[in-house]
Amino acid sequence: KSVGNERLHSLGLLYATAYDNGSVKDRRKIVNGIIDEIHRQGGRFLKPDPEFATTERMSTEDDDQQLKELTLNEQREKVMQLFRNLRRRS
C-alpha cells in the first residue's frame, strides 16, 4: 500500500464508529472532514489516467503523469467505500 492509502485507511479506522452510528448529515461531515484532512497534509486522491494507459509499465519517474486527480464526488465515493469495506471486515 502507498503512504496515502495507509493514511486514508487509518483515518477510516479512527472515524468508523462515528460514521456507522451517525446520521446522514453526520456521515457527510465525516467524509468531507477526511477529504479535507488528506488535502491539508498535501495528499491527493488519484486514479490512472486512461490517456497514459499502455500495456508496458512506464518508468516510475512518469508515475505522476500517468495519474489524474479524482473529482470531489469521486473522492467522496472512495471514502464512503472505505467505510463499507471496514464494516464488512469487522
Order of alpha helices (4+ residues) and beta strands (2+ residues): alpha-alpha-beta-beta-alpha
